Amino acid sequence: MAKAKDGVNKSEAIREAYEELPSAKAKEIVAYLGKKGVEVSETLVYKARKTSKKKKPGRKPGFEVKAPTIGAAPKTAAAPSSNGKLGIGASITLVKTTAEKVGGWAALKEIVDALS
């Protein structure tokens, strides 16, 4: 179990010092807190200042959540293999995409029957 800390929260003291002295440099904050009896380093002052400026996590402005589309056509065409012919998986993907473009499997079957 972690040991409970006694004393002052140094980062909080640094943030309060910056509220009182907003244009102070790190050395000035160290000296100001030293007068109050709080020993801090310049590195801690820089780190506390940096983390206090961070924005809280959340979405970026203008971000819209898009609803997922079911049965959407693939965005890229199936790439041919090294011998110039489509593989089984690529052929199935191509036929599915074509069926969706012409209005479904029934419409695709009519087209194939008309061609034969």
C-alpha positions in Angstrom: 0.0 0.0 0.0 1.3 3.5 -0.9 2.4 5.7 1.9 0.3 8.8 2.5 2.1 12.1 1.8 2.3 14.7 4.5 2.7 18.4 3.6 1.9 20.6 0.8 0.9 19.7 -2.8 3.7 21.4 -4.6 2.0 21.5 -8.0 -1.1 23.0 -6.5 1.1 25.6 -4.8 2.8 26.4 -8.1 -0.6 26.9 -9.8 -1.8 29.2 -7.0 1.4 31.2 -7.3 0.9 31.6 -11.1 -2.7 32.8 -10.3 -1.2 35.5 -8.0 1.8 36.3 -10.3 0.6 35.4 -13.9 3.6 36.9 -15.7 6.3 35.5 -13.4 9.2 33.4 -14.6 10.1 30.0 -13.2 12.9 31.5 -11.0 10.5 34.1 -9.6 8.0 31.3 -8.7 10.7 29.3 -7.0 11.8 32.3 -5.0 8.2 33.3 -4.1 7.3 29.8 -2.9 10.7 29.6 -1.0 9.6 32.5 1.0 6.4 30.6 1.9 8.4 27.6 3.0 7.7 25.4 -0.1 10.8 24.0 -1.7 10.3 23.4 -5.4 12.7 23.1 -8.4 12.4 25.0 -11.7 11.8 21.8 -13.5 8.7 21.1 -11.4 7.5 24.7 -12.1 7.9 24.2 -15.8 6.1 20.8 -15.7 3.2 22.1 -13.5 2.8 25.0 -15.8 2.8 22.8 -18.9 0.2 20.3 -17.5 -2.1 23.1 -16.2 -2.4 24.4 -19.8 -3.4 21.1 -21.2 -7.0 20.9 -22.4 -9.2 18.3 -21.0 -9.7 15.2 -23.1 -12.7 15.2 -25.4 -13.7 15.5 -29.0 -12.2 18.1 -31.3 -14.6 20.9 -32.4 -16.4 20.1 -35.6 -16.1 16.3 -35.1 -19.2 14.5 -36.2 -20.0 10.9 -35.4 -21.0 9.1 -38.6 -23.4 6.2 -38.3 -21.9 3.0 -39.7 -23.3 1.8 -43.0 -24.3 -1.8 -43.3 -23.5 -3.5 -46.6 -21.4 -0.7 -48.0 -19.4 -1.4 -51.1 -15.7 -1.6 -50.7 -13.9 1.6 -51.4 -11.1 0.1 -53.5 -11.3 -2.2 -56.4 -9.9 -5.7 -56.0 -6.3 -5.8 -57.1 -5.3 -8.5 -59.6 -2.7 -11.1 -58.6 0.8 -11.3 -60.1 -0.5 -13.3 -63.0 -3.1 -10.7 -64.0 -6.1 -12.7 -62.9 -8.4 -12.1 -59.9 -8.3 -14.6 -57.0 -11.3 -16.2 -55.5 -11.7 -13.6 -52.7 -11.3 -10.7 -55.1 -13.8 -12.2 -57.6 -16.4 -12.6 -54.8 -15.9 -9.0 -53.7 -16.1 -7.7 -57.3 -19.4 -9.6 -57.9 -20.9 -8.4 -54.6 -20.0 -4.8 -55.5 -21.4 -5.2 -59.0 -24.7 -6.7 -57.6 -25.1 -3.7 -55.3 -24.5 -1.3 -58.1 -27.1 -2.8 -60.5 -29.8 -3.1 -57.8 -29.3 -6.5 -56.2 -28.8 -10.1 -57.0 -32.0 -10.5 -59.0 -31.0 -7.6 -61.3 -27.5 -9.0 -61.7 -29.0 -12.5 -62.6 -31.2 -10.9 -65.3 -28.2 -9.2 -66.8 -26.1 -12.4 -66.8 -29.1 -14.4 -68.3 -29.5 -11.7 -71.0 -25.8 -12.0 -71.9 -25.8 -15.8 -72.2 
